[in-house]
Amino acid sequence: MEQSVQIITVATRDTDAAREFYVTGLGWRPLLDVPGEILFFQVAPGVALGLFDAVKFAEDLGGAAVTGPAGLTLSYNRDSPEEVDQCLAEAAAAGAEIVKPGQRAAFGGYHGHFRDPNGLIWEIAYNSGWSVGPDGRVRIGLIEEG
C-alpha cells in the first residue's frame, strides 16, 4: 500500500456548528456541503478534511460506536510566532476554545492549541526547522529522506 492520505474524515457531533465555525467564523470555502451530513474542505494540495455527522459516520461504518476525535491533533504551521498568535486569535474570535495559548514549544519553536466547537483540536505552530517544499513534501528538522 502506498504511503498516502487524500481525505481525513472526522466524526462531528454538530455539522451546523462546524459550518458556523469554519465557514462563517474562519472564512473557509467548502468543497462540498451537504447540510446535516458532511462538509469537505481543501486543506492542502491533494488533501481534504471531511467533517461528517457522527450518527451518519457510525452508520457508514456499519453501526460501530464513534466517540469523537480523541488523541488527534491537526497541525497548521506558520512562518513566525506572531502568525501563530494571530491564527489563535482568529480561531478564538470564530468561537474556538483556546486550549493552550501561544508559547515556546518543547520541540523548539513556538505553538498553541485550540479546540473547535465539536472538540477537534488544532495545533498552530512555528519551527524554523520545519517546512513544506515546492514539491509539497514536509521537511522536519535535519531529517532527510534517502
N, C-alpha and C positions, 0 to 999 in steps of 0.2 A: 504494500500500500504506500502510495506517495505521501510524503510529509507535507500536508497542505490543509488549509481551512478556508472556505469561502463564506460560510454563514455561521454566525454564533447566535443561537436562539435561546432566550431566557424566558422561563415561565414568569408571567406578570399578573399580579392579583387584580389590577385595575388598568385596563388599556386607556380609559379616558384620562386617568391621572398621568399616565405615561405620555399621552398626546399633549396634554396641557403643559407638562414639564419640558419635553424635548422640542415640540413644535412651537408652541406659544412662548414658553419661557426662554429657551435657548436659540430659537430660530432655525432649528434643523428642518430640512425638507425630506419627507418620507419618499422612499422608492415605491412603496405600496402601503396603503392604509385601508384596512378592512375593519370598520367600526365594530367594537365588541369582540374582535377576534385577534388581529395581529397588525403590527406596524413593522416595516422594514426601513432601515436607514443605511445608506452607504457610509461606512466609517473609515475606509482605507481603500487604496486601489485593490480591487478584486475581493474585498471583504465587506459583508453586510451584517448588521446587527438586527435580529428579529426579537420583538417583544410580543410574546404570544400569550393570550389569555390562559391562565393557569388551568382552568377547567378543560378547555379545548386542548391544551397541551397534554394533560393526562389522558384524555380520550384518544388523542393521536398516538400515544404510547400503549394503547390497549387497556387503559384503566389503571396504569401504575401510579402509585402515590407520588405527588410532586410537592415538595416542601418549600421551594424557593431557592434563590441563588446563594446558598451558604458556602463559604470558603472560596469565593470567586471575586476577583477584582479585575476590572478593565482599566488599563493604564493609558494615559494620554500624555505624551512627552512634549515639553515646550522648550523654548530657546533661552529662558532665563528664570531666575526666581521671581522676578516681577510679573512675568507672564503666568507663572503658577498661581500667584496671589490673585491676579486679575481673573483667571478662569474660575478659581474658587469663589470669588465674589459674584461672578455672573451666575454660577450654579446656585449659590445661596439666594440671590435675587429672584431666581426662577422657582424657588421652593425647595431646594435641596437642603438636607441636614449636613452641616459640616461635622465630620467625624473626627478629623484631625486637621487643625489649621496648618498652613504652610510653615515648614521648619526644616532645619538641616536633617538629612537622612542618614541612617546608619550605613547605607551602601555608598555614601558620598552624594554630593549634590544637594537637592532641596525638593521637598514634596509635601503634599497634603492629600486628604481624602474627603469625599462627600458621598452621601447616600441619596439616591433618587427616591421619589415618592413610593416606589414599590420595593425598596430595600436593596437595589443593585448598587454596589459600592464601586466608585471610580477613584483611581489614584491620578493626580495631576503631578507630574514630576519634571525636574530638570537635572541632567547629569551631563557634563561636557564630554564624558567618555562614551555616551550612548548616542547613536544617530541612525537615521534611515538614509541609505544611499540612493543615488539616482535610479538604481535598479529595483528599489523598493525593499531591499533586504535590510533587516535590523542589524546594527553593529553594536556589540556590547563590550565596552572597555577594550582591552587588548586582545580579546578572543578573535582569532581569525579562522575562517573555515578553510580547510585544506583542499 
